[in-house]
């Protein structure tokens, strides 16, 4: 499911809420059909039937989430959605079988369970078809006019267009100060007027909000007319960086100024939060090192048997406040991978990666030794990924505000890792920095929990690794 920290979309929440009720209703109806009225009453009021139904519902919706069925951007192909629904319900059955093996008191009965499986499939498929039709035909909940044609403005419009079924937002068009640009195609739609045309366009096209890129329109806005529109008609005006942040989950750095960072809300690190985050890091890293010790031993044996060289390699990275430390990973490349080239980014289908290395990179098992870095305080579980000093020096020279990501501890995973594909270029580094700045502004244990869930989905679906 796409995540918006400041501006949660109503449609995904409606989808989840209605689906929750439908699954519980399917279980309740199945119990009534199988057990009769007396049996149904006993099931729900004496045998904790509601609690058992909630367990099934939670596991079912978790399976739907991990099959991307709450991401409305990926739900256009009905056949693909149906296949993923079957996969999610199959996963639900397997997980429930394991739960019932360890906790038999949660079993609802084979007859009720079989009835419920059929009804859940029918209701969820029917509901999804109805929701898909409604999302495609419902009127937009908000109509936006974008003043400016910068890269950030186009990027925002593209994001809103891709998520239109989820957000219910429609872009009316773009405004450009140059009259000769009116009518030019830009995205969909194009440039529909100049700054002087804003009042008439707002009236004619029922615009709810005007999004202004000050870099494009500074000193050119008819402020008296815009103020009248705001006071008399209730039209909302917002800066492009603010709306961009709300909808995309990243902070645009194209026209960012230090003053915005200084006076912006957020970017707070309360003492309690730092202590709680460090406590979570130590507790989770210790538990994971203990539980995953057999897996790590197996990976070490595989690496040792399949390629010459050390099992674990150490590489210098830049940490909090620019302090360098050695990150630990299971070796996934040849031992002489950088002998001739020096420090270079890994790429997709990198020929330096060994067959076993490709497997452990895809499953993220090569990252497990970094739990020790978390335990000793070099890293956190959640934060910007640490980079090598050679890359940090180059990126700091080319990308504004790049050094700000070193204010906090780097992480084993982060907001940029779950929101952006694997990258190996300056442009990718800039894109990831925008996500890192967003994380730094909104750091919280709740956001860390969201990232942990998204990371688990990334690992399970084997996305993004080189």
C-alpha positions as CSV (number, residue, x, y, z in Angstrom):
1,X,0.0,0.0,0.0
2,X,1.3,3.4,-0.9
3,X,2.1,5.4,2.2
4,X,1.4,9.1,2.8
5,X,2.5,10.4,6.2
6,X,0.8,13.8,6.2
7,X,-2.1,13.2,3.8
8,X,-3.5,9.7,4.2
9,X,-5.6,8.8,1.2
10,X,-9.3,8.0,2.0
11,X,-9.8,5.4,-0.7
12,X,-7.2,2.8,0.5
13,X,-8.6,3.1,4.0
14,X,-12.1,2.6,2.7
15,X,-10.9,-0.5,0.8
16,X,-9.2,-2.0,3.9
17,X,-12.1,-1.2,6.3
18,X,-14.8,-2.6,4.0
19,X,-12.6,-5.7,3.4
20,X,-12.2,-6.2,7.1
21,X,-16.0,-6.2,7.6
22,X,-16.5,-8.5,4.6
23,X,-14.1,-11.1,5.9
24,X,-15.6,-11.1,9.4
25,X,-19.1,-11.3,7.9
26,X,-18.0,-14.2,5.7
27,X,-16.8,-16.1,8.8
28,X,-19.9,-15.3,10.8
29,X,-22.2,-16.3,7.9
30,X,-20.2,-19.6,7.4
31,X,-20.6,-20.4,11.1
32,X,-24.3,-19.8,10.9
33,X,-24.7,-22.0,7.8
34,X,-22.6,-24.8,9.3
35,X,-23.7,-24.7,12.9
36,X,-27.2,-23.2,12.9
37,X,-28.4,-20.4,15.1
38,X,-27.7,-22.1,18.4
39,X,-24.3,-23.2,17.3
40,X,-23.5,-19.8,15.9
41,X,-24.5,-18.1,19.2
42,X,-22.3,-20.6,21.2
43,X,-19.4,-20.1,18.7
44,X,-19.3,-16.3,19.0
45,X,-20.3,-15.8,22.6
46,X,-18.8,-18.8,24.4
47,X,-16.0,-20.1,22.2
48,X,-14.4,-16.7,21.4
49,X,-15.5,-16.8,17.8
50,X,-14.9,-13.1,17.3
51,X,-11.3,-13.4,18.4
52,X,-10.8,-16.3,16.1
53,X,-12.4,-14.4,13.3
54,X,-10.1,-11.4,13.9
55,X,-7.0,-13.7,13.8
56,X,-8.1,-15.0,10.4
57,X,-8.9,-11.5,9.2
58,X,-5.5,-10.1,10.3
59,X,-3.6,-12.9,8.7
60,X,-5.7,-12.7,5.5
61,X,-5.1,-8.9,5.2
62,X,-1.4,-9.3,5.9
63,X,-1.2,-11.7,3.0
64,X,-3.1,-9.3,0.8
65,X,-0.7,-6.6,1.8
66,X,2.3,-8.7,1.0
67,X,0.9,-9.4,-2.5
68,X,0.6,-5.7,-3.1
69,X,-3.2,-5.8,-3.2
70,X,-3.5,-2.6,-1.2
71,X,-1.4,-0.7,-3.7
72,X,-4.0,0.7,-6.0
73,X,-1.3,1.6,-8.6
74,X,-0.8,-2.1,-9.3
75,X,-4.4,-3.2,-9.4
76,X,-5.4,-2.4,-13.0
77,X,-5.2,-5.9,-14.6
78,X,-8.1,-7.9,-13.2
79,X,-6.6,-11.3,-14.2
80,X,-3.4,-10.4,-12.3
81,X,-5.4,-9.2,-9.3
82,X,-7.3,-12.4,-9.3
83,X,-4.1,-14.5,-9.4
84,X,-2.6,-12.5,-6.6
85,X,-5.8,-12.9,-4.6
86,X,-5.6,-16.6,-4.9
87,X,-2.0,-16.5,-3.9
88,X,-2.7,-14.4,-0.9
89,X,-5.6,-16.6,0.2
90,X,-3.4,-19.7,-0.3
91,X,-0.7,-18.1,1.9
92,X,-3.4,-17.3,4.5
93,X,-4.4,-21.0,4.6
94,X,-0.7,-22.1,5.0
95,X,-0.1,-19.6,7.8
96,X,-3.3,-20.5,9.6
97,X,-2.3,-24.2,9.4
98,X,0.9,-23.3,11.2
99,X,-0.9,-21.1,13.7
100,X,-3.4,-23.9,14.4
101,X,-0.7,-26.4,14.9
102,X,0.9,-24.3,17.6
103,X,-2.3,-22.8,19.0
104,X,-5.1,-25.4,18.5
105,X,-7.5,-23.3,20.7
106,X,-7.8,-20.9,17.8
107,X,-9.2,-23.5,15.4
108,X,-12.7,-22.6,14.2
109,X,-13.6,-26.0,12.9
110,X,-13.0,-27.6,9.5
111,X,-16.5,-27.2,8.2
112,X,-16.7,-23.5,9.1
113,X,-13.2,-22.9,7.7
114,X,-14.0,-24.4,4.3
115,X,-17.3,-22.5,4.0
116,X,-15.4,-19.3,5.1
117,X,-12.7,-19.9,2.4
118,X,-15.3,-20.0,-0.4
119,X,-17.2,-17.0,0.9
120,X,-14.1,-14.9,1.5
121,X,-12.9,-15.6,-2.0
122,X,-16.3,-14.7,-3.5
123,X,-16.9,-11.6,-1.4
124,X,-13.3,-10.2,-1.8
125,X,-13.3,-10.7,-5.5
126,X,-16.7,-9.1,-5.9
127,X,-15.8,-6.2,-3.6
128,X,-12.5,-5.7,-5.5
129,X,-14.4,-5.5,-8.9
130,X,-16.9,-3.1,-7.4
131,X,-14.2,-0.9,-5.8
132,X,-12.2,-0.9,-9.1
133,X,-15.3,0.3,-11.0
134,X,-16.0,3.0,-8.4
135,X,-12.4,4.2,-8.3
136,X,-12.4,4.6,-12.1
137,X,-15.8,6.4,-12.3
138,X,-15.9,8.4,-9.1
139,X,-15.5,12.2,-9.4
140,X,-12.2,13.6,-8.1
141,X,-12.2,14.7,-4.5
142,X,-9.8,17.6,-5.2
143,X,-8.8,19.5,-8.3
144,X,-5.4,21.0,-8.4
145,X,-3.9,23.8,-10.6
146,X,0.0,23.8,-10.7
147,X,1.7,27.1,-11.1
148,X,5.1,26.4,-12.6
149,X,6.7,23.9,-14.9
150,X,9.9,22.9,-13.1
151,X,11.1,19.3,-12.9
152,X,9.6,19.1,-9.3
153,X,6.2,20.3,-10.6
154,X,6.2,17.7,-13.4
155,X,7.3,15.0,-11.0
156,X,4.5,15.9,-8.6
157,X,1.9,15.8,-11.4
158,X,3.2,12.5,-12.6
159,X,3.0,11.0,-9.1
160,X,-0.6,12.3,-8.7
161,X,-1.6,10.9,-12.1
162,X,-0.2,7.4,-11.3
163,X,-2.0,7.5,-7.9
164,X,-5.2,9.1,-9.1
165,X,-7.3,6.0,-8.3
166,X,-5.9,6.0,-4.8
167,X,-5.9,9.7,-4.0
168,X,-8.9,10.9,-6.0
169,X,-6.9,14.0,-7.1
170,X,-7.1,15.5,-10.6
171,X,-4.6,17.9,-12.2
172,X,-6.5,20.6,-14.0
173,X,-3.4,21.9,-15.8
174,X,-0.1,23.9,-15.5
175,X,0.5,27.7,-15.4
176,X,3.6,29.2,-17.1
177,X,4.6,32.9,-16.9
178,X,5.5,32.8,-20.6
179,X,2.3,33.4,-22.7
180,X,4.0,31.7,-25.7
181,X,4.0,28.4,-23.7
182,X,0.2,28.3,-23.4
183,X,-1.1,25.2,-25.1
184,X,2.2,23.4,-25.0
185,X,1.9,19.7,-24.0
186,X,3.7,19.0,-20.7
187,X,2.3,15.9,-19.2
188,X,-1.5,15.3,-19.1
189,X,-2.9,17.9,-19.2
190,X,-0.5,20.6,-20.5
191,X,0.0,24.4,-20.0
192,X,-3.4,26.0,-19.9
193,X,-2.7,29.7,-19.0
194,X,-0.4,32.3,-17.6
195,X,-0.2,33.8,-14.1
196,X,-2.8,36.5,-15.0
197,X,-5.2,33.7,-16.0
198,X,-5.2,32.0,-12.6
199,X,-8.4,33.7,-11.2
200,X,-10.5,32.9,-14.4
201,X,-9.2,29.3,-14.6
202,X,-10.0,28.7,-10.9
203,X,-13.6,29.9,-11.5
204,X,-14.1,28.1,-14.8
205,X,-12.6,24.8,-13.8
206,X,-13.7,24.5,-10.2
207,X,-10.2,24.4,-8.8
208,X,-9.9,23.5,-5.1
209,X,-6.2,24.2,-4.6
210,X,-3.5,26.2,-6.4
211,X,0.0,24.7,-6.0
212,X,2.7,27.4,-6.5
213,X,6.3,26.9,-7.4
214,X,7.9,30.1,-6.2
215,X,11.0,29.5,-8.2
216,X,8.9,29.8,-11.4
217,X,6.4,32.5,-10.2
218,X,8.3,34.7,-7.7
219,X,7.4,38.3,-8.3
220,X,4.9,37.5,-11.0
221,X,1.8,36.5,-9.0
222,X,-1.2,38.8,-8.8
223,X,-1.3,38.7,-5.0
224,X,-4.3,41.0,-4.5
225,X,-6.5,38.8,-6.7
226,X,-5.2,35.6,-5.2
227,X,-5.9,37.0,-1.7
228,X,-9.4,37.9,-2.7
229,X,-9.9,34.3,-4.0
230,X,-8.6,32.8,-0.7
231,X,-10.8,35.1,1.5
232,X,-14.0,35.1,-0.5
233,X,-14.1,31.7,-2.1
234,X,-12.0,29.6,0.2
235,X,-9.5,28.5,-2.4
236,X,-6.4,26.9,-0.9
237,X,-2.9,28.0,-1.9
238,X,0.2,25.9,-1.1
239,X,3.9,25.9,-1.9
240,X,5.0,23.2,-4.3
241,X,7.6,21.7,-1.8
242,X,4.9,21.3,0.8
243,X,2.4,19.5,-1.5
244,X,5.3,17.5,-3.1
245,X,6.3,16.2,0.4
246,X,2.7,15.4,1.4
247,X,2.0,13.3,-1.7
248,X,5.3,11.7,-2.6
249,X,6.9,10.9,0.7
250,X,10.1,12.8,-0.2
251,X,11.5,16.4,0.0
252,X,12.3,18.0,-3.4
253,X,15.8,19.5,-3.3
254,X,15.7,21.1,-6.7
255,X,14.9,24.5,-5.3
256,X,15.4,23.8,-1.6
257,X,17.0,26.6,0.5
258,X,18.6,26.3,3.9
259,X,16.0,28.6,5.3
260,X,13.3,26.1,4.5
261,X,15.1,23.4,6.5
262,X,15.7,25.8,9.3
263,X,12.1,27.1,9.7
264,X,10.3,23.9,8.6
265,X,8.5,21.8,11.2
266,X,10.0,18.5,12.0
267,X,13.7,17.5,12.0
268,X,13.4,17.0,15.8
269,X,15.3,14.4,17.7
270,X,13.9,14.4,21.3
271,X,16.1,12.7,23.9
272,X,13.4,10.2,24.7
273,X,13.1,9.2,21.0
274,X,16.8,8.8,20.6
275,X,16.9,6.6,23.8
276,X,13.9,4.5,22.6
277,X,15.3,4.1,19.2
278,X,18.6,2.9,20.5
279,X,16.9,0.5,22.9
280,X,14.9,-1.0,20.0
281,X,18.1,-1.3,18.0
282,X,19.9,-3.2,20.7
283,X,17.0,-5.4,21.6
284,X,16.1,-6.3,18.0
285,X,19.7,-6.8,16.8
286,X,20.5,-9.1,19.8
287,X,17.4,-11.2,19.2
288,X,18.0,-11.4,15.4
289,X,21.6,-12.4,15.9
290,X,20.5,-15.1,18.2
291,X,17.6,-16.4,16.1
292,X,19.4,-16.2,12.8
293,X,22.7,-17.7,13.9
294,X,22.0,-21.0,12.2
295,X,21.1,-19.2,8.9
296,X,24.2,-17.1,9.1
297,X,26.3,-20.2,9.7
298,X,24.8,-21.9,6.7
299,X,25.5,-18.8,4.5
300,X,29.1,-18.7,5.7
301,X,29.6,-22.4,4.8
302,X,28.1,-21.7,1.3
303,X,30.3,-18.7,0.7
304,X,33.4,-20.6,1.9
305,X,32.7,-23.7,-0.3
306,X,31.8,-21.9,-3.5
307,X,34.5,-19.2,-4.0
308,X,38.0,-18.4,-2.7
309,X,38.4,-15.5,-0.3
310,X,37.1,-14.4,3.1
311,X,33.6,-15.3,4.2
312,X,32.9,-11.9,5.7
313,X,34.4,-8.8,4.1
314,X,34.7,-5.4,5.7
315,X,34.3,-2.1,3.9
316,X,34.8,1.5,5.1
317,X,31.6,3.5,5.2
318,X,30.7,7.0,6.4
319,X,28.5,7.1,9.5
320,X,27.0,9.6,11.9
321,X,28.7,13.0,11.9
322,X,31.0,11.8,9.1
323,X,32.7,9.2,11.3
324,X,34.0,6.3,9.3
325,X,33.5,2.7,10.4
326,X,33.8,-0.7,8.9
327,X,30.6,-2.3,7.7
328,X,30.4,-6.1,7.6
329,X,28.8,-8.2,5.0
330,X,28.9,-11.8,3.7
331,X,31.1,-11.6,0.6
332,X,28.9,-11.8,-2.5
333,X,31.5,-10.8,-5.1
334,X,34.9,-12.3,-6.2
335,X,37.7,-11.5,-3.8
336,X,39.4,-9.4,-6.5
337,X,36.2,-7.6,-7.6
338,X,37.7,-4.1,-7.4
339,X,41.4,-4.9,-7.9
340,X,41.5,-3.3,-11.3
341,X,38.7,-0.6,-11.0
342,X,38.8,0.7,-7.5
343,X,35.6,1.7,-5.8
344,X,32.6,1.5,-8.2
345,X,28.9,1.1,-7.6
346,X,27.4,-2.4,-8.0
347,X,25.0,-2.6,-11.0
348,X,22.2,-4.9,-12.1
349,X,23.5,-8.2,-13.3
350,X,27.0,-7.3,-12.1
351,X,29.5,-9.9,-13.5
352,X,31.6,-9.6,-10.3
353,X,28.9,-11.3,-8.2
354,X,29.3,-15.0,-7.6
355,X,26.3,-17.4,-8.1
356,X,25.9,-17.8,-4.3
357,X,26.5,-14.1,-3.9
358,X,23.6,-13.4,-6.3
359,X,21.3,-15.6,-4.2
360,X,22.2,-14.1,-0.8
361,X,22.0,-10.5,-2.3
362,X,18.5,-11.2,-3.6
363,X,17.4,-12.5,-0.3
364,X,19.4,-9.8,1.7
365,X,21.2,-12.5,3.6
366,X,24.5,-10.8,2.8
367,X,23.4,-7.9,5.1
368,X,23.0,-10.0,8.2
369,X,26.5,-9.4,9.7
370,X,25.6,-5.7,9.8
371,X,23.4,-6.6,12.9
372,X,26.8,-6.5,14.7
373,X,27.3,-2.9,13.5
374,X,23.8,-2.1,14.9
375,X,24.6,-3.7,18.2
376,X,27.9,-1.8,18.7
377,X,26.3,1.6,17.7
378,X,27.8,2.2,14.2
379,X,24.4,1.8,12.7
380,X,20.7,1.8,13.5
381,X,18.2,-0.7,12.1
382,X,16.4,2.2,10.3
383,X,18.1,5.1,8.7
384,X,19.9,6.3,5.5
385,X,22.1,3.7,4.1
386,X,25.8,4.4,4.7
387,X,28.0,5.1,1.6
388,X,31.7,4.7,1.0
389,X,33.9,7.7,1.5
390,X,34.9,7.9,-2.1
391,X,31.2,8.2,-3.1
392,X,30.4,10.6,-0.3
393,X,33.1,13.0,-1.3
394,X,31.9,13.0,-4.9
395,X,28.2,13.2,-4.1
396,X,28.7,16.0,-1.5
397,X,30.3,18.1,-4.3
398,X,27.5,17.4,-6.8
399,X,24.3,17.2,-4.7
400,X,23.2,20.0,-2.4
401,X,22.5,19.0,1.2
402,X,23.9,15.6,0.7
403,X,26.0,15.9,3.9
404,X,22.9,16.5,6.0
405,X,22.1,12.7,5.9
406,X,25.0,12.1,8.2
407,X,23.4,13.9,11.1
408,X,21.8,10.6,12.2
409,X,23.0,7.1,12.4
410,X,22.9,5.2,9.0
411,X,20.6,2.2,8.9
412,X,20.4,-1.4,7.8
413,X,17.3,-0.4,5.9
414,X,15.6,2.9,5.3
415,X,12.8,5.0,3.8
416,X,14.7,5.4,0.5
417,X,15.3,1.6,0.3
418,X,11.6,0.7,0.5
419,X,10.4,3.6,-1.7
420,X,13.0,3.6,-4.5
421,X,14.5,0.9,-6.7
422,X,18.2,-0.2,-6.5
423,X,20.4,2.7,-7.8
424,X,24.0,3.2,-8.9
425,X,24.3,6.8,-10.2
426,X,24.4,10.4,-9.1
427,X,20.8,10.8,-10.2
428,X,19.8,7.8,-8.1
429,X,21.7,9.2,-5.1
430,X,19.8,12.5,-5.5
431,X,16.5,10.7,-5.6
432,X,17.3,8.7,-2.5
433,X,18.5,11.8,-0.6
434,X,15.0,13.3,-1.1
435,X,13.6,10.3,0.7
436,X,16.3,10.4,3.4
437,X,15.5,14.0,4.1
438,X,11.8,13.2,4.4
439,X,12.7,10.4,6.9
440,X,14.9,12.8,8.9
441,X,12.1,15.3,9.1
442,X,9.4,12.8,10.2
443,X,11.5,10.4,12.3
444,X,9.3,8.4,14.7
445,X,9.0,4.9,16.0
446,X,5.7,4.6,14.0
447,X,7.5,5.5,10.7
448,X,10.3,3.0,11.6
449,X,7.6,0.3,12.1
450,X,6.2,1.1,8.6
451,X,9.7,0.8,7.1
452,X,10.2,-2.5,8.9
453,X,7.0,-3.9,7.4
454,X,7.9,-2.6,3.9
455,X,11.4,-4.0,4.2
456,X,10.0,-7.4,5.0
457,X,7.7,-7.2,1.9
458,X,10.7,-6.2,-0.2
459,X,12.7,-9.2,1.0
460,X,9.9,-11.6,0.6
461,X,9.1,-10.4,-2.9
462,X,12.9,-10.2,-3.7
463,X,12.8,-6.8,-5.1
464,X,15.5,-4.2,-5.8
465,X,18.8,-6.0,-5.1
466,X,21.5,-6.0,-7.7
